[in-house]
């Protein structure tokens, strides 16, 4: 039997989902609630190789250090944007992690700097085809995650109706 109180909650509240779209050029943080998408923050990074005068080994180390700093900054911003400071709990119903290659997505998930509450709140990981993360990457991530989000909503509705 369905409790009327629970069905009223479903009708009134739409889940808000967080998106982290990351690649070598930066990260876009956004949310999707119903049909409304909002870009919360755009992080631009410059991982260019330099002028080519550095020895190969030094250049390789510098590039890896920049990549790790990018992942660290993304993890820090994710905590600021998706964790409610008053309750220390996620302020989104789930997270979608997206990007065109696996390096940054995997590095973020495996990072000790990525908040464990957010890590546990990841609903899925999607591959966007664009080599940039701006609005196009965010929009594509939303489209590609529609099945993941509908399954999450169905699961939440099922739990409320039991």
DSSP file (Angstrom, degrees, kcal/mol; ACC not computed):
  #  RESIDUE AA STRUCTURE BP1 BP2  ACC     N-H-->O    O-->H-N    N-H-->O    O-->H-N    TCO  KAPPA ALPHA  PHI   PSI    X-CA   Y-CA   Z-CA
    1    1 A X              0   0    0      0, 0.0     2,-0.5     0, 0.0     0, 0.0   0.000 360.0 360.0 360.0 136.3    0.0    0.0    0.0
    2    2 A X        -     0   0    0    160,-0.1     2,-0.5     3,-0.0   159,-0.1  -0.725 360.0-131.6 -90.9 129.3    1.3    3.4   -1.0
    3    3 A X    >>  -     0   0    0     -2,-0.5     4,-1.6   157,-0.3     3,-0.6  -0.675   9.1-143.6 -78.9 125.7    1.4    6.1    1.7
    4    4 A X  H 3> S+     0   0    0     -2,-0.5     4,-2.1     1,-0.2     5,-0.2   0.852  99.2  61.0 -58.8 -37.0   -0.2    9.3    0.4
    5    5 A X  H 3> S+     0   0    0      1,-0.2     4,-1.4     2,-0.2    -1,-0.2   0.903 105.0  47.6 -58.0 -43.1    2.4   11.4    2.4
    6    6 A X  H <> S+     0   0    0     -3,-0.6     4,-1.7     1,-0.2    -1,-0.2   0.883 109.5  51.9 -68.2 -39.1    5.3    9.8    0.4
    7    7 A X  H  X S+     0   0    0     -4,-1.6     4,-1.9     1,-0.2    -1,-0.2   0.852 105.8  55.8 -68.7 -32.1    3.6   10.3   -3.0
    8    8 A X  H  X S+     0   0    0     -4,-2.1     4,-2.1     1,-0.2    -1,-0.2   0.898 105.4  52.4 -63.0 -39.4    3.1   14.0   -2.2
    9    9 A X  H  X S+     0   0    0     -4,-1.4     4,-2.3     1,-0.2    -2,-0.2   0.893 107.8  51.8 -62.5 -39.6    6.8   14.3   -1.6
   10   10 A X  H  < S+     0   0    0     -4,-1.7    -1,-0.2     1,-0.2    -2,-0.2   0.904 111.2  46.3 -64.6 -41.4    7.5   12.7   -5.0
   11   11 A X  H  < S+     0   0    0     -4,-1.9    -1,-0.2     1,-0.2    -2,-0.2   0.875 117.2  43.2 -69.3 -37.4    5.3   15.2   -6.8
   12   12 A X  H  < S+     0   0    0     -4,-2.1     2,-0.5    -5,-0.2    -2,-0.2   0.839 109.3  58.5 -80.5 -34.0    6.6   18.2   -5.0
   13   13 A X     <  -     0   0    0     -4,-2.3     2,-0.5    -5,-0.2    -1,-0.1  -0.841  60.6-163.7-108.7 131.4   10.3   17.5   -5.1
   14   14 A X        -     0   0    0     -2,-0.5     2,-0.1    19,-0.0    -3,-0.1  -0.908  31.1-113.1-104.8 137.1   12.4   16.9   -8.1
   15   15 A X        -     0   0    0     -2,-0.5    19,-0.7    77,-0.1     2,-0.5  -0.381  22.6-142.5 -68.3 145.0   15.8   15.3   -7.6
   16   16 A X  E     -A   33   0A   0     17,-0.2    77,-3.5    -2,-0.1    78,-0.6  -0.949  16.4-164.0-109.6 127.1   18.8   17.4   -8.3
   17   17 A X  E     -Ab  32  94A   0     15,-2.7    15,-2.3    -2,-0.5     2,-0.3  -0.898  10.1-137.2-113.8 140.5   21.8   15.6   -9.8
   18   18 A X  E     -Ab  31  95A   0     76,-2.8    78,-2.3    -2,-0.4     2,-0.4  -0.689  13.5-159.3 -95.7 148.9   25.3   16.9  -10.0
   19   19 A X  E     -Ab  30  96A   0     11,-3.0    11,-2.3    -2,-0.3     2,-0.5  -0.991   9.8-171.5-128.3 135.0   27.6   16.6  -13.0
   20   20 A X  E     -Ab  29  97A   0     76,-2.4    78,-3.1    -2,-0.4     2,-0.6  -0.967   8.1-174.8-123.4 112.0   31.4   16.8  -13.1
   21   21 A X  E     +Ab  28  98A   0      7,-2.7     7,-2.6    -2,-0.5     2,-0.4  -0.935  15.8 176.9-111.0 114.2   32.7   17.0  -16.7
   22   22 A X  E     +A   27   0A   0     76,-2.9    79,-0.4    -2,-0.6    78,-0.3  -0.922  14.0 141.2-127.1 141.0   36.5   16.8  -16.8
   23   23 A X  E >   -A   26   0A   0      3,-2.3     3,-1.0    -2,-0.4   109,-0.1  -0.875  65.7 -72.5-154.0-168.3   39.2   16.7  -19.4
   24   24 A X  T 3  S+     0   0    0     -2,-0.3    23,-0.3     1,-0.2     3,-0.1   0.666 126.1  53.2 -70.0 -15.4   42.7   18.1  -19.9
   25   25 A X  T 3  S-     0   0    0      1,-0.3    20,-2.3   106,-0.2     2,-0.3   0.612 121.1 -71.2 -94.6 -13.7   41.4   21.7  -20.5
   26   26 A X  E <   -AC  23  44A   0     -3,-1.0    -3,-2.3    18,-0.3     2,-0.4  -0.984  46.7 -81.6 156.0-166.3   39.3   22.0  -17.4
   27   27 A X  E     -AC  22  43A   0     16,-2.2    16,-3.4    -2,-0.3     2,-0.5  -0.998  20.1-154.6-140.2 139.3   36.2   20.9  -15.5
   28   28 A X  E     -AC  21  42A   0     -7,-2.6    -7,-2.7    -2,-0.4     2,-0.5  -0.972   9.9-162.1-113.7 129.8   32.6   22.0  -15.6
   29   29 A X  E     +AC  20  41A   0     12,-2.9    11,-2.6    -2,-0.5    12,-1.6  -0.937  25.8 150.3-108.8 130.2   30.5   21.5  -12.5
   30   30 A X  E     -AC  19  39A   0    -11,-2.3   -11,-3.0    -2,-0.5     2,-0.3  -0.937  32.4-136.1-151.1 173.5   26.7   21.6  -13.0
   31   31 A X  E     -AC  18  38A   0      7,-2.4     7,-2.6    -2,-0.3     2,-0.4  -0.944   5.1-154.7-132.8 156.7   23.4   20.4  -11.8
   32   32 A X  E     +AC  17  37A   0    -15,-2.3   -15,-2.7    -2,-0.3     2,-0.4  -0.990  14.9 172.3-131.6 123.2   20.2   19.1  -13.4
   33   33 A X  E >   -AC  16  36A   0      3,-2.8     3,-2.2    -2,-0.4     2,-0.4  -0.950  68.8 -46.4-132.5 111.8   16.9   19.4  -11.7
   34   34 A X  T 3  S-     0   0    0    -19,-0.7   -19,-0.0    -2,-0.4     0, 0.0  -0.536 123.5 -25.5  64.5-122.0   13.9   18.4  -13.8
   35   35 A X  T 3  S+     0   0    0     -2,-0.4     2,-0.6    -3,-0.1    -1,-0.3   0.280 118.3 100.9-102.6   8.7   14.5   20.1  -17.1
   36   36 A X  E <   -C   33   0A   0     -3,-2.2    -3,-2.8     2,-0.0     2,-0.4  -0.845  50.4-171.5-102.5 121.0   16.7   22.9  -15.7
   37   37 A X  E     -C   32   0A   0     -2,-0.6     2,-0.4    -5,-0.2    -5,-0.2  -0.874   2.1-170.1-108.7 144.9   20.4   22.7  -16.0
   38   38 A X  E     -C   31   0A   0     -7,-2.6    -7,-2.4    -2,-0.4     2,-0.7  -0.993  19.5-140.9-137.9 128.5   22.8   25.0  -14.2
   39   39 A X  E     -C   30   0A   0     -2,-0.4    -9,-0.3    -9,-0.2     3,-0.1  -0.794  19.4-177.5 -84.9 120.1   26.5   25.5  -14.6
   40   40 A X  E     -     0   0A   0    -11,-2.6     2,-0.3    -2,-0.7   -10,-0.2   0.845  62.8 -10.4 -86.6 -37.4   27.8   26.1  -11.1
   41   41 A X  E     -C   29   0A   0    -12,-1.6   -12,-2.9     2,-0.0     2,-0.5  -0.968  51.1-149.3-164.5 142.9   31.5   26.6  -12.0
   42   42 A X  E     -C   28   0A   0     -2,-0.3     2,-0.6   -14,-0.2   -14,-0.2  -0.983  13.7-163.8-119.7 121.8   33.9   26.4  -14.9
   43   43 A X  E     -C   27   0A   0    -16,-3.4   -16,-2.2    -2,-0.5     2,-0.5  -0.918   5.3-164.4-105.3 120.8   37.5   25.6  -14.0
   44   44 A X  E     -C   26   0A   0     -2,-0.6     2,-0.3   -18,-0.2   -18,-0.3  -0.890   7.4-173.0-105.0 134.9   40.0   26.3  -16.8
   45   45 A X        -     0   0    0    -20,-2.3     2,-0.6    -2,-0.5    -2,-0.0  -0.926  19.3-143.2-125.1 153.2   43.5   24.8  -16.7
   46   46 A X        +     0   0    0     -2,-0.3   -21,-0.1     1,-0.1    -2,-0.0  -0.905  27.2 162.5-116.9 101.3   46.5   25.3  -18.8
   47   47 A X        +     0   0    0     -2,-0.6    -1,-0.1   -23,-0.3    20,-0.1   0.033  23.0 151.1-105.1  25.2   48.5   22.1  -19.3
   48   48 A X        -     0   0    0      1,-0.1     3,-0.1     3,-0.0    -2,-0.1  -0.163  54.4-118.6 -59.4 156.0   50.4   23.2  -22.3
   49   49 A X        -     0   0    0      1,-0.3     3,-0.4     2,-0.0     2,-0.2   0.542  44.5-123.5 -77.4  -8.9   53.8   21.7  -22.7
   50   50 A X        -     0   0    0      1,-0.2    -1,-0.3     2,-0.1    -3,-0.0  -0.657  50.7 -46.8  96.6-158.5   55.9   24.8  -22.5
   51   51 A X  S    S-     0   0    0     -2,-0.2    -1,-0.2    -3,-0.1    -2,-0.0   0.382  72.8-110.1 -99.8   3.8   58.3   26.1  -25.1
   52   52 A X  S    S+     0   0    0     -3,-0.4    -2,-0.1     3,-0.1     4,-0.1   0.570  91.3 107.5  83.8   7.1   60.1   22.8  -25.7
   53   53 A X        +     0   0    0      2,-0.1     2,-0.1     3,-0.0     3,-0.1   0.648  54.2  93.8 -91.9 -16.6   63.4   23.9  -24.1
   54   54 A X  S    S-     0   0    0      1,-0.1     5,-0.0     2,-0.1     0, 0.0  -0.451  88.5 -99.6 -76.1 148.2   63.0   21.7  -21.0
   55   55 A X     >  -     0   0    0     -2,-0.1     4,-2.7     1,-0.1     5,-0.2  -0.328  36.6-111.7 -60.3 151.7   64.6   18.3  -21.0
   56   56 A X  H  > S+     0   0    0      1,-0.2     4,-2.5     2,-0.2     5,-0.2   0.881 115.7  49.6 -56.8 -44.4   62.1   15.5  -21.7
   57   57 A X  H  > S+     0   0    0      2,-0.2     4,-2.2     1,-0.2    -1,-0.2   0.919 112.6  46.8 -63.9 -44.5   62.2   14.0  -18.2
   58   58 A X  H  > S+     0   0    0      1,-0.2     4,-2.4     2,-0.2    -2,-0.2   0.907 112.6  50.6 -63.3 -42.2   61.7   17.4  -16.6
   59   59 A X  H  X S+     0   0    0     -4,-2.7     4,-2.3     2,-0.2    -2,-0.2   0.905 109.5  51.0 -61.2 -43.3   58.9   18.2  -19.0
   60   60 A X  H  X S+     0   0    0     -4,-2.5     4,-2.2    -5,-0.2    -2,-0.2   0.904 111.2  47.4 -62.8 -43.7   57.2   14.8  -18.2
   61   61 A X  H  X S+     0   0    0     -4,-2.2     4,-2.4     2,-0.2    -1,-0.2   0.914 111.7  50.2 -64.9 -43.0   57.4   15.4  -14.5
   62   62 A X  H  X S+     0   0    0     -4,-2.4     4,-2.2     1,-0.2    -2,-0.2   0.898 110.6  49.9 -63.5 -40.5   56.0   18.9  -14.8
   63   63 A X  H  X S+     0   0    0     -4,-2.3     4,-2.2     2,-0.2    -1,-0.2   0.915 111.3  48.3 -65.4 -42.8   53.1   17.7  -16.9
   64   64 A X  H  X S+     0   0    0     -4,-2.2     4,-2.5     2,-0.2    -2,-0.2   0.885 110.5  52.0 -64.4 -38.5   52.2   15.0  -14.4
   65   65 A X  H  X S+     0   0    0     -4,-2.4     4,-2.2     2,-0.2    -1,-0.2   0.907 109.7  49.1 -64.6 -40.9   52.4   17.5  -11.6
   66   66 A X  H  X S+     0   0    0     -4,-2.2     4,-2.1     2,-0.2    -2,-0.2   0.897 110.7  50.9 -64.3 -40.2   50.0   19.8  -13.5
   67   67 A X  H  X S+     0   0    0     -4,-2.2     4,-2.2     2,-0.2    -2,-0.2   0.930 110.9  47.8 -62.3 -45.6   47.6   16.9  -14.1
   68   68 A X  H  X S+     0   0    0     -4,-2.5     4,-2.6     1,-0.2    -2,-0.2   0.884 110.8  51.4 -64.2 -38.2   47.6   15.9  -10.4
   69   69 A X  H  X S+     0   0    0     -4,-2.2     4,-2.7     2,-0.2    -1,-0.2   0.878 108.3  52.6 -64.9 -37.0   47.0   19.5   -9.4
   70   70 A X  H  X S+     0   0    0     -4,-2.1     4,-2.2     2,-0.2    -2,-0.2   0.923 111.4  45.5 -63.0 -45.2   44.1   19.6  -11.8
   71   71 A X  H  X S+     0   0    0     -4,-2.2     4,-2.4     2,-0.2    -2,-0.2   0.905 113.5  50.7 -64.7 -42.0   42.5   16.5  -10.3
   72   72 A X  H  X S+     0   0    0     -4,-2.6     4,-2.4     2,-0.2    -2,-0.2   0.928 111.3  46.9 -62.4 -46.0   43.2   17.9   -6.7
   73   73 A X  H  X S+     0   0    0     -4,-2.7     4,-2.5     1,-0.2    -1,-0.2   0.885 111.8  51.6 -64.2 -38.8   41.5   21.2   -7.6
   74   74 A X  H  X S+     0   0    0     -4,-2.2     4,-2.3     2,-0.2    -1,-0.2   0.914 110.1  49.0 -63.1 -43.2   38.6   19.4   -9.1
   75   75 A X  H  X S+     0   0    0     -4,-2.4     4,-1.8     2,-0.2    40,-0.4   0.907 112.0  48.8 -63.4 -42.3   38.2   17.3   -6.0
   76   76 A X  H  X S+     0   0    0     -4,-2.4     4,-2.0     1,-0.2    -2,-0.2   0.925 112.8  46.7 -63.4 -45.3   38.3   20.3   -3.7
   77   77 A X  H  X S+     0   0    0     -4,-2.5     4,-2.6     1,-0.2     5,-0.2   0.866 107.4  57.6 -66.5 -35.7   35.7   22.2   -5.8
   78   78 A X  H  X S+     0   0    0     -4,-2.3     4,-2.6     1,-0.2     5,-0.2   0.912 107.7  47.9 -60.3 -41.9   33.4   19.2   -5.9
   79   79 A X  H  X S+     0   0    0     -4,-1.8     4,-1.4     1,-0.2    -2,-0.2   0.926 113.0  47.8 -64.2 -44.4   33.4   19.1   -2.1
   80   80 A X  H  < S+     0   0    0     -4,-2.0    -2,-0.2     1,-0.2    -1,-0.2   0.879 120.8  36.8 -63.1 -37.9   32.6   22.9   -2.0
   81   81 A X  H  < S+     0   0    0     -4,-2.6    -2,-0.2    -5,-0.1    -1,-0.2   0.796 126.3  32.2 -87.8 -30.1   29.9   22.7   -4.6
   82   82 A X  H  < S+     0   0    0     -4,-2.6     9,-2.2    -5,-0.2     2,-0.5   0.404 102.3  76.1-115.2   1.6   28.2   19.3   -3.8
   83   83 A X  E  < S-E   90   0B   0     -4,-1.4     2,-0.5     7,-0.3     7,-0.2  -0.969  76.5-131.6-115.1 125.6   28.6   19.0    0.0
   84   84 A X  E  >> -E   89   0B   0      5,-3.2     4,-2.6    -2,-0.5     5,-0.6  -0.624  12.2-150.9 -73.0 119.4   26.3   21.0    2.3
   85   85 A X  T  45S+     0   0    0     -2,-0.5    -1,-0.2     1,-0.2    -5,-0.0   0.796  92.4  55.2 -65.3 -27.3   28.6   22.6    4.9
   86   86 A X  T  45S+     0   0    0      1,-0.2    -1,-0.2     3,-0.1    -2,-0.0   0.882 125.1  20.4 -72.9 -37.8   25.8   22.7    7.5
   87   87 A X  T  45S-     0   0    0     -3,-0.3    -2,-0.2     2,-0.2    -1,-0.2   0.570  91.7-133.2-107.2 -12.2   25.1   19.0    7.3
   88   88 A X  T  <5S+     0   0    0     -4,-2.6     2,-0.3     1,-0.3    -3,-0.2   0.786  70.1 117.8  58.2  29.6   28.3   17.6    5.8
   89   89 A X  E   <S-E   84   0B   0     -5,-0.6    -5,-3.2     1,-0.0    -1,-0.3  -0.866  76.8 -85.8-120.7 156.1   26.1   15.6    3.4
   90   90 A X  E     -E   83   0B   0     -2,-0.3    -7,-0.3    -7,-0.2    -8,-0.1  -0.324  25.9-152.3 -59.6 141.2   25.8   15.7   -0.4
   91   91 A X  S    S+     0   0    0     -9,-2.2     2,-0.3    -3,-0.0    -1,-0.1   0.218  76.3  68.8 -99.5  13.3   23.3   18.4   -1.6
   92   92 A X  S    S-     0   0    0    -10,-0.5   -75,-0.2     1,-0.1     3,-0.1  -0.929  81.3-128.6-127.0 154.1   22.6   16.3   -4.8
   93   93 A X  S    S-     0   0    0    -77,-3.5     2,-0.3    -2,-0.3   -76,-0.2   0.709  87.1 -21.8 -74.5 -19.4   20.8   13.0   -5.2
   94   94 A X  E     -b   17   0A   0    -78,-0.6   -76,-2.8     2,-0.0     2,-0.4  -0.955  63.1-116.8-178.0 165.3   23.6   11.6   -7.2
   95   95 A X  E     -bd  18 122A   0     26,-2.5    28,-3.1    -2,-0.3    29,-1.1  -0.919  10.7-158.3-119.7 143.3   26.7   12.5   -9.3
   96   96 A X  E     -bd  19 124A   0    -78,-2.3   -76,-2.4    -2,-0.4     2,-0.5  -0.987  11.2-156.7-115.5 129.2   27.5   11.8  -12.9
   97   97 A X  E     +bd  20 125A   0     27,-2.2    29,-2.4    -2,-0.5     2,-0.3  -0.917  21.4 172.2-106.3 129.3   31.1   11.9  -13.9
   98   98 A X  E     +bd  21 126A   0    -78,-3.1   -76,-2.9    -2,-0.5     2,-0.3  -0.941  11.0 133.1-139.1 157.4   31.8   12.6  -17.5
   99   99 A X  E     - d   0 127A   0     27,-1.3    29,-1.1    -2,-0.3   -76,-0.2  -0.889  55.8-102.6 171.7 164.7   34.7   13.3  -19.9
  100  100 A X  S    S+     0   0    0    -78,-0.3     2,-0.3    -2,-0.3   -77,-0.1   0.716 100.9  34.5 -79.6 -20.6   36.2   12.3  -23.3
  101  101 A X  S  > S-     0   0    0    -79,-0.4     4,-0.7     1,-0.1     3,-0.1  -0.903  74.3-126.3-132.7 164.0   39.0   10.1  -21.9
  102  102 A X  H  > S+     0   0    0     -2,-0.3     4,-2.9     1,-0.2     5,-0.4   0.709  90.6  80.9 -81.5 -20.7   39.4    7.8  -19.0
  103  103 A X  H  > S+     0   0    0      1,-0.2     4,-2.6     2,-0.2     5,-0.2   0.937  99.6  34.6 -55.3 -55.8   42.5    9.3  -17.4
  104  104 A X  H  > S+     0   0    0      2,-0.2     4,-2.3     1,-0.2    -1,-0.2   0.882 118.5  51.2 -71.3 -37.7   40.9   12.2  -15.5
  105  105 A X  H  X S+     0   0    0     -4,-0.7     4,-2.3     2,-0.2    -1,-0.2   0.946 115.5  42.4 -63.2 -46.5   37.7   10.4  -14.6
  106  106 A X  H  X S+     0   0    0     -4,-2.9     4,-2.7     1,-0.2    -2,-0.2   0.915 112.9  52.9 -65.7 -43.4   39.7    7.5  -13.2
  107  107 A X  H  X S+     0   0    0     -4,-2.6     4,-0.8    -5,-0.4    -1,-0.2   0.890 111.1  47.5 -60.7 -39.0   42.2    9.7  -11.5
  108  108 A X  H >< S+     0   0    0     -4,-2.3     3,-0.6     2,-0.2     6,-0.3   0.942 113.1  46.9 -67.9 -46.9   39.4   11.6   -9.8
  109  109 A X  H 3< S+     0   0    0     -4,-2.3    -2,-0.2     1,-0.2    -1,-0.2   0.891 117.5  43.2 -61.3 -40.1   37.6    8.5   -8.6
  110  110 A X  H 3< S+     0   0    0     -4,-2.7    -1,-0.2    -5,-0.2    -2,-0.2   0.564  90.6 113.0 -83.8  -8.7   40.8    6.9   -7.3
  111  111 A X    X<  -     0   0    0     -4,-0.8     3,-0.7    -3,-0.6    -3,-0.0  -0.394  62.8-146.2 -69.6 137.7   42.0   10.1   -5.7
  112  112 A X  T 3  S+     0   0    0      1,-0.2    -1,-0.1    -2,-0.1     4,-0.1   0.672  99.9  64.5 -70.7 -17.7   42.3   10.2   -1.9
  113  113 A X  T 3  S+     0   0    0      2,-0.1     2,-0.4    -5,-0.0    -1,-0.2   0.674  78.6  96.7 -80.4 -17.6   41.4   13.9   -2.2
  114  114 A X  S <  S-     0   0    0     -3,-0.7     5,-0.1    -6,-0.3   -38,-0.1  -0.628  91.1-105.5 -78.2 124.5   37.9   13.1   -3.6
  115  115 A X    >>  -     0   0    0     -2,-0.4     4,-2.5   -40,-0.4     3,-0.5  -0.217  20.6-138.4 -53.2 126.5   35.3   13.2   -0.8
  116  116 A X  H 3> S+     0   0    0      1,-0.2     4,-2.3     2,-0.2    -1,-0.1   0.815 103.0  57.3 -59.2 -31.8   34.2    9.7    0.1
  117  117 A X  H 3> S+     0   0    0      2,-0.2     4,-0.6     1,-0.2    -1,-0.2   0.883 110.6  43.4 -66.5 -37.0   30.6   10.8    0.4
  118  118 A X  H X4 S+     0   0    0     -3,-0.5     3,-0.6     2,-0.2     4,-0.2   0.886 110.7  55.1 -73.0 -39.1   30.7   12.1   -3.2
  119  119 A X  H >< S+     0   0    0     -4,-2.5     3,-1.2     1,-0.3    -2,-0.2   0.913 109.4  47.2 -59.0 -42.5   32.5    8.9   -4.4
  120  120 A X  H 3< S+     0   0    0     -4,-2.3    -1,-0.3     1,-0.2    -2,-0.2   0.681 107.5  59.2 -71.7 -16.9   29.7    6.8   -2.9
  121  121 A X  T << S+     0   0    0     -4,-0.6   -26,-2.5    -3,-0.6     2,-0.5   0.339  73.2 121.4 -95.4   5.0   27.2    9.1   -4.6
  122  122 A X  E <   -d   95   0A   0     -3,-1.2   -26,-0.2    -4,-0.2     3,-0.1  -0.594  37.3-176.8 -74.0 120.5   28.4    8.5   -8.1
  123  123 A X  E     -     0   0A   0    -28,-3.1     2,-0.3    -2,-0.5   -27,-0.2   0.764  61.8 -26.1 -86.4 -29.4   25.5    7.0  -10.2
  124  124 A X  E     -d   96   0A   0    -29,-1.1   -27,-2.2     2,-0.0     2,-0.4  -0.984  48.6-123.8-175.5 166.7   27.5    6.5  -13.4
  125  125 A X  E     -d   97   0A   0     -2,-0.3     2,-0.3   -29,-0.2   -27,-0.2  -0.995  28.9-170.9-126.1 128.1   30.4    7.5  -15.6
  126  126 A X  E     -d   98   0A   0    -29,-2.4   -27,-1.3    -2,-0.4     2,-0.6  -0.910  20.0-131.7-123.8 150.7   29.8    8.5  -19.2
  127  127 A X  E     -d   99   0A   0     -2,-0.3     2,-0.3   -29,-0.2   -27,-0.2  -0.883  19.7-158.6 -99.6 117.0   32.2    9.2  -22.1
  128  128 A X        -     0   0    0    -29,-1.1     9,-0.1    -2,-0.6    10,-0.0  -0.724  13.7-139.9 -92.4 149.0   31.5   12.4  -24.0
  129  129 A X  S    S+     0   0    0     -2,-0.3     2,-0.1     8,-0.1    -1,-0.1   0.632  71.3  95.4 -85.6 -13.5   32.8   12.6  -27.5
  130  130 A X        -     0   0    0      2,-0.1   -30,-0.2     1,-0.1    -2,-0.1  -0.461  68.5-141.7 -80.0 149.7   34.0   16.2  -27.4
  131  131 A X  S    S+     0   0    0     -2,-0.1     2,-0.3   -32,-0.1  -106,-0.2   0.296  86.3  61.2 -91.6  10.4   37.6   17.1  -26.6
  132  132 A X  S    S-     0   0    0   -108,-0.1    -2,-0.1  -109,-0.1  -110,-0.1  -0.914  70.3-146.2-131.9 161.1   36.4   20.1  -24.6
  133  133 A X        +     0   0    0     -2,-0.3     5,-0.4     4,-0.1  -112,-0.1   0.523  56.6 111.9-108.6  -5.2   34.2   20.3  -21.5
  134  134 A X  S  > S-     0   0    0      3,-0.2     4,-2.1     1,-0.1     5,-0.2   0.569  94.0 -48.3 -49.7-148.9   32.2   23.5  -21.9
  135  135 A X  H  > S+     0   0    0      1,-0.2     4,-2.9     2,-0.2     5,-0.2   0.845 137.6  56.4 -60.4 -36.4   28.5   23.7  -22.4
  136  136 A X  H  > S+     0   0    0      1,-0.2     4,-2.5     2,-0.2    -1,-0.2   0.929 108.7  45.9 -63.3 -44.6   28.6   21.2  -25.2
  137  137 A X  H  > S+     0   0    0      2,-0.2     4,-2.2     1,-0.2    -2,-0.2   0.891 113.8  49.2 -64.3 -39.3   30.3   18.6  -23.0
  138  138 A X  H  X S+     0   0    0     -4,-2.1     4,-2.0    -5,-0.4    -2,-0.2   0.928 112.1  47.9 -65.4 -46.4   27.8   19.3  -20.2
  139  139 A X  H  X S+     0   0    0     -4,-2.9     4,-2.2     1,-0.2    -2,-0.2   0.905 112.5  49.0 -61.5 -41.8   24.8   19.0  -22.5
  140  140 A X  H  X S+     0   0    0     -4,-2.5     4,-2.9    -5,-0.2    -1,-0.2   0.892 108.3  53.8 -66.0 -38.4   26.2   15.7  -24.0
  141  141 A X  H  X S+     0   0    0     -4,-2.2     4,-1.3     2,-0.2    -1,-0.2   0.896 108.4  50.3 -61.6 -40.0   26.8   14.3  -20.5
  142  142 A X  H  < S+     0   0    0     -4,-2.0     3,-0.3     2,-0.2     4,-0.3   0.940 112.7  46.3 -62.8 -47.5   23.1   15.1  -19.6
  143  143 A X  H >< S+     0   0    0     -4,-2.2     3,-1.2     1,-0.2     4,-0.3   0.925 113.6  48.1 -61.0 -45.7   21.9   13.3  -22.8
  144  144 A X  H 3< S+     0   0    0     -4,-2.9     3,-0.3     1,-0.2     4,-0.2   0.711 111.7  50.6 -70.9 -20.1   24.1   10.3  -22.3
  145  145 A X  T 3X S+     0   0    0     -4,-1.3     4,-2.7    -3,-0.3    -1,-0.2   0.332  75.8 104.4 -99.9   8.0   23.1    9.9  -18.6
  146  146 A X  H <> S+     0   0    0     -3,-1.2     4,-2.2    -4,-0.3    -1,-0.2   0.882  83.0  47.8 -58.9 -39.4   19.4   10.0  -19.1
  147  147 A X  H  > S+     0   0    0     -3,-0.3     4,-2.0    -4,-0.3    -1,-0.2   0.907 111.6  50.1 -67.5 -41.1   19.0    6.2  -18.6
  148  148 A X  H  > S+     0   0    0     -4,-0.2     4,-1.9     1,-0.2    -2,-0.2   0.919 113.1  46.8 -61.3 -44.2   21.2    6.3  -15.5
  149  149 A X  H  X S+     0   0    0     -4,-2.7     4,-2.4     1,-0.2    -2,-0.2   0.873 110.2  51.4 -69.0 -37.9   19.1    9.2  -14.0
  150  150 A X  H  X S+     0   0    0     -4,-2.2     4,-2.3    -5,-0.2    -1,-0.2   0.877 110.1  50.0 -68.7 -34.9   15.8    7.5  -14.9
  151  151 A X  H  X S+     0   0    0     -4,-2.0     4,-2.4     2,-0.2    -2,-0.2   0.899 110.7  50.3 -66.1 -39.9   16.9    4.3  -13.1
  152  152 A X  H  X S+     0   0    0     -4,-1.9     4,-2.2     2,-0.2    -2,-0.2   0.919 111.7  47.2 -64.7 -43.1   18.0    6.3  -10.1
  153  153 A X  H  X S+     0   0    0     -4,-2.4     4,-2.6     2,-0.2    -2,-0.2   0.911 111.6  50.9 -64.0 -42.2   14.6    8.1   -9.9
  154  154 A X  H  X S+     0   0    0     -4,-2.3     4,-2.5     1,-0.2    -2,-0.2   0.914 110.2  49.6 -61.3 -43.7   12.7    4.8  -10.3
  155  155 A X  H  X S+     0   0    0     -4,-2.4     4,-2.1     2,-0.2    -1,-0.2   0.909 112.1  47.8 -62.1 -43.4   14.8    3.2   -7.5
  156  156 A X  H  X S+     0   0    0     -4,-2.2     4,-2.0     2,-0.2    -2,-0.2   0.900 112.8  48.4 -66.0 -40.5   14.0    6.2   -5.2
  157  157 A X  H  X S+     0   0    0     -4,-2.6     4,-1.9     2,-0.2    -2,-0.2   0.896 110.3  51.9 -65.8 -39.8   10.3    6.1   -6.1
  158  158 A X  H  X S+     0   0    0     -4,-2.5     4,-0.9     1,-0.2    -2,-0.2   0.907 109.2  49.7 -62.7 -43.1   10.2    2.4   -5.4
  159  159 A X  H  < S+     0   0    0     -4,-2.1     3,-0.4     1,-0.2    -1,-0.2   0.891 111.9  48.5 -64.4 -39.1   11.8    2.8   -2.0
  160  160 A X  H  < S+     0   0    0     -4,-2.0  -157,-0.3     1,-0.2    -1,-0.2   0.824 109.6  52.3 -69.8 -31.2    9.3    5.5   -1.1
  161  161 A X  H  <        0   0    0     -4,-1.9    -1,-0.2     1,-0.2    -2,-0.2   0.631 360.0 360.0 -82.8 -12.4    6.3    3.5   -2.2
  162  162 A X     <        0   0    0     -4,-0.9    -1,-0.2    -3,-0.4    -2,-0.1   0.466 360.0 360.0 -83.3 360.0    7.3    0.4   -0.1
